[in-house]
Amino acid sequence: HFPITESMTQEEAGPEENKVGSDAIIAKCRKKGILFEDPEFACTNAMLFPREESGEEVEWKRPSELNPAAQLFVGGVEGGDVVQGELGDCFFLGALSMVAVRPSLLEKCIAKAAPDVGVYVFRFYKYGKWHEVMIDDRLPTVHDKLIYARCKSDEEYWVPLIEKAYAKLHQGYFNLDGGSVQNAMVDLTGGASEKIIVGGEATDTKLERDNLWQKFLQADREEWL
C-alpha cells in the first residue's frame, strides 16, 4: 500500500517502461506511490457518446473515489451482474452477460489487475488475434454515479472497467452505440459464432431433417455459449 498523492501518465513512465509495457508502469507507480493516467484514452467528453444538454458535468472518477470498498469482483461473477447505463452498447453487455456464465472464459479476458495503482489490462480477440488493452480506472460519472455500464453490486467494478477497455479498443465510447452480439461474442472468446434464425421455411426444413435439434444437443454436450 502506498500513499497516493500524484498521478503518472504512460508518457511519463519513460521509454523503457513504454517498451516493456504494463509491468514496468505498475512497478514504477508503486515505487513512487502514484496512480496511473492513460494518455491514450483521454478522460474528456470527446470520448463519450453525446449527451443531451442538461447542465450536468461529467466527472471521471476512480472506483475507490465512488466506494471505499470497491473491488474488481465481489462473490464471483454471473450474468445478472451486468447492468446497462446510458450507452446503447447492449450488444456488448449481452455478450458479456453470456461470457460471465462461464467464469473461466471471463478470466481469459483479464490479463492484469493492479487496483492499487489504477492499472488494468484486458484481452479482446480482433482481426484474427488477441489484443491486450491497458487502461486506467477513471470512469465517467454524474453526481458520483456511473453513467454507463455498472455492476449490480455498488462494490463491484469489473463491468465498467471491461466496458472502458472495449471502448478504448474502438477509440471511444461513442463507437459502441449499436453493434452485433455475434461479433462481441467473438471479441470476448476468440471462438466462432453462428446465427440461427428461428422461424420460417429454412428452420422448418432443418427441424424436419433433425439437424437443428442435433446441433442444440451438441451445443449442450460441448458446453457452447
Secondary structure, 3 states (H helix, E strand, C coil): CCCCCEEEECCCCCHHHHHHCHHHHHHHHHHHCEEEECCCCCCCHHHCCCCCCCCCCCEEECHHHHCCCCECCCCCCCHHHEECCCCCCHHHHHHHHHHHCCHHHHHHHEEEEECCCCEEEEEEEECCEEEEEEEECCEEEECCEECCCEECCCCECHHHHHHHHHHHHCCCHHHHCCCCHHHHHHHHHCCCCCCCCCCCHHHHHHHHHCHHHHHHHHHHHCCCC
